C-alpha cells in the first residue's frame, strides 16, 4: 500500500535513505551522506512523502517538493521487486510533470528513470560532491496527444 508518511516513521525512512544512498553511490564517500543526515531528516518533515508499506513494513519511499522528486529510495533487500516503479507511478498520477536529479554514475537509477519515461534535460556538476548529475524530466501526456501517438503507430 502507498500512503503518506506518518511522523513516527521518519527514523525508518531515514534509515532507508542512508543505507540506499551509501549503496547506490559507492563513488561518493559514505561520510557525505552521514554528514547530511540531520539536514535531510529536517527537510523530510517539510516535504510531501509517500511510503510503500507491505505487511506493516516500510519498504520504500518517495519525497516530493512540489513537482521535484527529492528522492526515491527502496530498502536494499526489496529492490528490483517493483516497489520503485509503483511509487513512481503513484506520484505520476498526482502531478502533471516531474523532475529529479540523479548522478550520471548511478547508471542503474538513470536506466530506471528512462524506462519510466523520464528524459535527460540538462547535465551539470554537483558542487557538493564534484560528480556530474543529470536533471531528468517527465511530463504527463494529455489524452489528445496520446490519441495522436496511437493513431500514428497504427499507420
C-alpha positions in Angstrom: 0.0 0.0 0.0 1.2 3.5 -0.8 0.3 6.3 1.7 1.6 9.4 3.2 4.4 9.2 5.8 3.4 9.3 9.4 5.7 11.3 11.8 6.7 8.3 13.9 8.1 6.7 10.8 10.8 9.3 10.0 13.6 7.3 11.6 12.7 4.2 9.5 12.6 6.3 6.3 15.9 7.9 7.2 17.5 4.5 7.7 16.3 3.5 4.2 17.6 6.9 2.9 21.1 6.5 4.4 21.6 2.8 3.5 20.3 3.2 0.0 22.5 6.3 -0.7 25.7 4.6 0.6 24.9 1.5 -1.5 23.9 3.3 -4.7 26.6 5.9 -4.6 29.8 4.0 -3.9 31.6 6.7 -5.8 30.8 9.2 -3.1 32.3 8.7 0.4 29.8 7.4 3.0 30.7 10.3 5.2 29.0 12.7 2.8 25.6 11.0 3.4 26.2 10.7 7.1 27.1 14.4 7.4 23.8 15.3 5.6 21.6 13.0 7.6 20.3 15.7 10.0 19.6 18.2 7.2 17.7 15.6 5.2 15.7 14.5 8.3 14.6 18.1 8.8 13.8 18.6 5.1 11.7 15.4 5.0 9.4 16.9 7.6 8.6 19.7 5.2 8.3 17.5 2.1 5.4 15.5 0.6 6.5 11.9 1.4 4.8 8.7 0.3 5.8 5.4 1.7 5.3 1.9 0.3 4.2 -0.4 3.2 3.6 -4.1 3.0 2.6 -6.3 6.0 3.4 -3.4 8.4 6.9 -3.0 7.0 8.1 0.2 5.2 10.0 -1.0 2.1 10.5 2.3 0.3 9.5 6.0 -0.1 9.4 8.9 -2.4 9.8 12.5 -1.3 8.5 15.5 -3.3 8.8 19.2 -3.1 6.1 20.5 -5.5 6.9 18.6 -8.7 10.5 17.8 -7.9 11.4 14.3 -6.7 13.8 15.0 -3.9 14.4 11.2 -3.5 13.0 7.8 -4.3 14.5 5.0 -2.2 13.8 1.3 -1.7 15.2 -0.7 1.1 18.1 -2.7 -0.3 16.5 -6.1 0.4 13.4 -5.2 -1.5 15.0 -3.6 -4.6 14.1 -5.0 -8.1 10.7 -6.1 -6.8 8.6 -3.3 -8.5 8.3 -1.1 -5.4 10.2 1.9 -7.0 8.0 1.6 -10.1 4.8 1.5 -8.0 5.9 4.6 -6.0 6.8 6.4 -9.2 3.5 5.5 -10.9 1.6 6.7 -7.9 3.3 10.1 -7.8 3.0 10.4 -11.6 -0.8 10.1 -11.0 -0.6 13.2 -8.7 1.5 15.5 -10.8 1.3 16.7 -14.5 5.1 16.8 -14.6 8.1 15.8 -12.5 11.8 16.5 -12.4 14.7 15.0 -10.5 18.5 15.0 -10.3 20.5 11.8 -10.5 24.2 11.2 -10.6 25.3 10.1 -14.1 27.5 7.4 -12.5 24.4 5.8 -11.0 23.6 4.0 -14.2 21.1 1.7 -12.6 19.0 4.7 -11.5 19.4 6.5 -14.8 18.2 3.4 -16.7 15.3 3.1 -14.3 14.1 6.6 -14.8 14.5 6.4 -18.6 12.4 3.2 -18.5 9.7 5.2 -16.6 9.5 7.9 -19.3 12.0 10.4 -18.0 14.4 12.2 -20.3 17.6 14.0 -19.6 17.1 17.7 -19.7 20.5 19.1 -18.6 23.8 17.8 -17.2 25.8 19.7 -14.6 28.4 19.3 -11.9 27.2 18.9 -8.3 29.4 21.3 -6.5 28.9 19.5 -3.2 30.3 16.2 -4.4 32.2 17.0 -7.6 30.2 14.5 -9.6 28.2 15.0 -12.7 24.4 14.8 -12.3 21.6 14.7 -14.7 18.4 16.7 -14.4 15.7 14.4 -15.8 12.1 15.4 -16.5 8.8 13.6 -17.2 5.6 15.2 -18.5 2.1 13.6 -18.5 0.7 13.2 -22.0 -2.7 14.7 -22.5 -5.4 12.5 -23.9 -5.3 14.2 -27.3 -1.5 13.7 -27.6 -1.8 10.0 -26.6 -4.6 9.5 -29.1 -2.4 11.0 -31.9 0.5 8.8 -31.0 -1.7 5.7 -31.1 -3.1 6.8 -34.4 0.4 7.3 -35.9 1.5 3.9 -34.6 -1.3 2.2 -36.5 -0.2 3.7 -39.8 
